[in-house]
């Protein structure tokens, strides 16, 4: 089902390159792991503590970005993820090579949910109880380092990653 969604979604964009994450059954031989450092796609599924940072300055692992990565003609990079609470769509609006590569500054997250897609931080895109009934766009809120857009396990389980709520803030003008 995600394959069909991604292909239909991408019909609206000028795609110039793509690769598949290491956890994907890659029918094309274009695995992102073969196109590592200093490449357009940024980080891959197995990278730890490299690539994108949280708004609080911590690290973010790529576990929610492990399905398909697409480079657009305008330089933006779209990441599709299907695991760990997925599906997910995340976008680096100016591409990985330009920076700052920070969630909430040039990297934003959308959660497809049934018939609609919600930017992370919108009503219904996060667990209010686990996030103190709010999802704020600042460095003092959310998990400072995370393996996922919404943390799994430990004392911060269920918290949105710092900067994740900026997606709704900028889209909705909160």
Buried (B, 14 or more C-beta within 10 A) or exposed (E): EBEEBBEEBBEEEEEEBBBBBBBBEBEEEBBBBEBBEEBBBBBBBBBEEBBBBBBBEBBBBBBBBBBBBBBBEEBBBBBBBBBBBBBBBBBBBBBBEEEEBBBBBBBBBBBBEEEEBBBBBBEEBBEEEBBEEEBBBBBEBBBBBBBBBBBBEEEBEBBBBBBBBBBBBBBEEE
